[in-house]
Amino acid sequence: MKHNEIKSLFSAVLILPLFIIITGCFSSPDKSTKKEDSDMEDKPLFSVFAPDTPPQISAFGEIWAYVIAGRETPNLNQLPLSDIGYFGADIDSYGKLVSVPKRQNLAFSGRVHMVVKCDGRSLTHFVLLPGSQERKALIADLLAASKNYDGLQIDFENVPEKDGDAYLSFIKELRAGLKDKMFTVALAARTRKLNSDVYDYEKIKPYVDRILVMAYDEHWSGSKPGPVASMQWCKRVAEYSLRVIGKEKLIMGLPLYGRAWGDHNPSRALIFPTTEKVFSDNNVTSVKRENDIPVFEYDVNVSVKVYYDDEYSLSARMDMYKSMGVTSVGFWRIGQETPEIWKSLLLESTTPILKR
């Protein structure tokens, strides 16, 4: 086949950058206008439907929020917060506790909890292995590092199914070592009891002071488009959590972020026949060479759908939780929110630490 008969090879797809900035905060338009336009009404860059009534104000006994180390904000004491989850200590490939935030870097007068995460399934299995030296060392390091904090929170989100008993015994050992220090876990949302669930609320509840139910990611990056946390789904999550955990130990987590989905994602590996089809389907007219490697470009239109939360949707969700009997809420995370949300929150007197 001659070079001028080749209809495509490995492609570099150029799509005009799409910047979606989701803060939920729509600031007033610039008041500085030209003299001849001074009598014209200022118009926002875009409009968003808002209910006729202002957001409801909800009061809770505890209001938690996460702060990421290195992204601390100076005004935390001005927000209606009782507790901060300081995120996050991590576990390296050898099962060693690393990246523990320094408590003194966070200016907050309420309770601060050290949050430790472990994301990988294999690594989680490795550190949970009963009787292993790595597990013993990790527990000792966690107990030592949490001494500078008011509490410790475990956020292991990828515990393998067969490690449910190991995870529960890990929780039990930490409970015993922490004594009266506050101990919490962040667990995936549930609407019903699952078979062989490593995050069995009923089994974990006796060993912790609080369970933060992560009532978000109902829809995620790999799912079909939809709300991160729809009202109907959140209601079912709260109903189950209240029934199994109880309001005294339950923290309902709320998202301060949204997600975007496109109807076309060109990023993929291509075999030669597929490359030829891309070439013909997109009317590519020329192929260039960069250091002997063929390359072509084309443009496509992408339809993007975005779901996010603003002060109205967050207020509606909190009002729903309040009406159901929820007494504590928690937000992921500070720095992603519309500032307007704090006007819809009141902090009641802090609930005392539960006796076990």
Secondary structure, 3 states (H helix, E strand, C coil): CCHHHCCCCCCCCCCCCCCCCCCCCCCCCCCCCCHHHCCCCCCCCCCCCCCCCCCCCEEECEEEEEEECCCCCCCHHHCCCCEEEEEEEEECCCCCEECCCCHHHCCCCCEEEEEEEECCHHHHHHHHCCCCHHHHHHHHHHHHHHHHCCEEEEEECCCCHHHHHHHHHHHHHHHHHHCCCEEEEEEECCCCCCCCCCCCHHHHHHHCCEEEEECCCCCCCCCCCCCCCCHHHHHHHHHHHHHHCCCCCEEEEEECCCEEEECCCCCCCCCHHHHHHHHHHCCCCCCEEECCEEECCCCCCCCEEEECCCHHHHHHHHHHHHHHCCCEEEEECCCCCCHHHHHHEEECCCCCCCCC
